[in-house]
Amino acid sequence: MPPGARSAARPEQIRRHNLSVVLRHLHLHGALSRPELARLTGLNRSTIGAIVGDLVELGIVTQRTPSHSRDKAGRPPYLVALRPGAVHVVAVDVDVTQVQVATVGLSGTVLDRVVWKHRVGADRSADRTADRVAAAARDLTAAAGDSIRVGVGVSVPAMIDNPQGIAVYAPNLQWSNAPFGALLRARLADHVVVGNDADLALLAEHRRGVAAGFSNVVLVLGRVGVGGGVIIGGDLLRGSRGYAGEIGHITVQADGPVCHCGNRGCLEEYVGEDAILRAAEAAGIDSPELESLFRRAADGDETCLDVVCSVGQWLGRGLSNVAHVLNPEAIVADGHLAEVLRLAEPSVRIGLQRGMVTIGRAPITLLQGTVRDASLIGAAELAYEQLLTAPDLLGTLVHKGSVDPAAGS
């Protein structure tokens, strides 16, 4: 073959690509008619018909006539819809205070879930967590009946070394170089992918929430810690080792308090959950709880609102550093920081504008996250990538018996 020449795509490669494109549209947009699929994908109608036939044969979709079209003259277009519960992934959200394990169907629908809180003094090690997650995954998959499990996606508040799924640094969980992906693979004998919780929250918001339509967007996630996810040019920014987006450890005050990461004045020390509660106590609020603080601020309690507004200014200051470096169109606040933005957006904007040079003060859209359990849904999206990339893999799984819903492995 001459230098620089490319071989022609094989018919099977084209088929697989077209299967993937059509399934992804159904996954993201729900039921669509064949003409709508042709318009969205750019494929001709005969190709759409063949692809839909393949997906029907694989058991992933059904075709039906819309009920509202029955009385109209002419032949109504078939609606192509995903079969509810035909397949599922297990999505896992490991947080500092609790763990969620859920079965999630195509289209991002949570079918069933198990949630447990970490008891004080309980063993939260990676091994013990993997044991409990695997047991929950088996139970949920068994309860799903004939639905076929096609993967496991995991969200962890950690720096994740992909594709191995190693939680290199999860300070709030006290994990270091924990091979959480491998631990689950050994217990479930399944395809397991692991991602950072803020990255996955942004993935969910970008596909199913307020970040849809933005090519350059940042998400800042407030939980016990503070994380961040970044999409540039439509792609998730990972960095050389997958650690990009650690917004919580941007320095906002050089002589500030020492952070658990070892640095001083990190944003997490001003807008993380513990930091907000410390600020509330310092303001004279007895035994503060985050939900109560936000509720009282919303009801007009001036002391509580002052605390939230102060947190908002610190959040804005940290985001100004992000805006300088990344120049996003939009910034999404999720977790408890969505409440900070809702209650104190003017304060957030003051902090943001004060920290930016004049020439960089172009409008930035500030948004509150809208996807419930965004990190969990993002973990499901991550797990579905294998199927969305190669939908005919489902036929292989069924044929080989590598997925046994009754056994969960």
Secondary structure as UniProt FT lines:
FT   TURN            3..4
FT   HELIX           11..29
FT   STRAND          32..33
FT   HELIX           34..41
FT   HELIX           45..57
FT   TURN            58..59
FT   STRAND          61..64
FT   HELIX           67..69
FT   TURN            70..71
FT   STRAND          79..82
FT   TURN            84..85
FT   STRAND          87..94
FT   STRAND          98..105
FT   TURN            106..107
FT   STRAND          110..117
FT   TURN            120..121
FT   HELIX           126..143
FT   TURN            144..146
FT   STRAND          148..156
FT   STRAND          159..161
FT   TURN            162..165
FT   STRAND          166..170
FT   TURN            171..174
FT   STRAND          175..178
FT   HELIX           180..188
FT   STRAND          192..196
FT   HELIX           197..208
FT   TURN            210..213
FT   STRAND          217..222
FT   STRAND          226..232
FT   TURN            233..234
FT   STRAND          235..236
FT   TURN            244..245
FT   HELIX           247..249
FT   TURN            254..255
FT   TURN            260..261
FT   HELIX           268..271
FT   HELIX           273..282
FT   TURN            283..284
FT   HELIX           290..298
FT   TURN            299..300
FT   HELIX           302..326
FT   STRAND          330..335
FT   HELIX           336..354
FT   HELIX           358..360
FT   STRAND          365..368
FT   TURN            372..373
FT   HELIX           374..389
FT   TURN            391..392
FT   HELIX           393..400
FT   TURN            405..408
//
